[in-house]
C-alpha cells in the first residue's frame, strides 16, 4: 500500500512539470497572438486614416475645381480659357503674337474679364494667383533677337500678363509670375499643332505658403538653365 502511494506521488511529480511547461507555452502563444492582433489593428487604423485623408483631399480639390469653374463660367463658356486640375489655361496665340511679349487687344480684354471673378475666388480662400509662362522647344536663335532663349520669353510673357492683371484691378499682393520655358509641355513638340498647345500661359490659385516654394523652384530652374547656356 505504501509502495502504491509512493508510485502515485512520483507520478504526480512527473506530470506537474509537463503542465507547467504547457501553460508557459500557451501563455507565450497567446501573448504572440495578442501582439500580432495589435499590430494588425494598428496597420488597419493607419490605412483607414490615410484613406480618409486622401478622400478628404480629393473632396476639397473637387470643391475647389467646381468653385473655380463657377467663378469663371463666362470666360469658360466663350471657349477662350480652359480649367484643368485647378489650372486656368490660355493659349499663347490668344494673348500674344508669335515670339512676342506684347499683349493683343483681345488678350487684354480677356484678362480684364478674369480679374473680378478671380479676385473674389482668391479673397474667399486667402490664396495667391501664380501666372506661369510656357513655350515650345524651338530655339529662339533667328526667331527674335529680343530674347536670349525660351525661358526669357516665357518669363516676359508671364510678367506681361501679371502686370496687365494688376492694371485691370488685381491687387499686386495677390499675384506673382513664374517662368518655365519649354519645360512641362502638354503636347508633343514634333508637330506645329503640338507646339501651339505648348505656347501658353497658365494661372493657378495656390496657398500662400506654397507660393514661396513655387517661386523658389522657378528661380532655381532659371539659374540652372542659365548655367548650362554656352
HELIX and SHEET records of a PDB file:
HELIX    1   1 UNK A    2  UNK A   71  1                                  70    
HELIX    2   2 UNK A   73  UNK A   78  1                                   6    
HELIX    3   3 UNK A   92  UNK A   95  1                                   4    
HELIX    4   4 UNK A  105  UNK A  125  1                                  21    
HELIX    5   5 UNK A  150  UNK A  167  1                                  18    
HELIX    6   6 UNK A  172  UNK A  174  5                                   3    
HELIX    7   7 UNK A  192  UNK A  198  1                                   7    
HELIX    8   8 UNK A  208  UNK A  227  1                                  20    
SHEET    1   A 5 UNK A  82  UNK A  84  0                                        
SHEET    2   A 5 UNK A  87  UNK A  91 -1                                        
SHEET    3   A 5 UNK A 200  UNK A 207 -1                                        
SHEET    4   A 5 UNK A 127  UNK A 134 -1                                        
SHEET    5   A 5 UNK A 175  UNK A 181  1                                        
END                                                                             
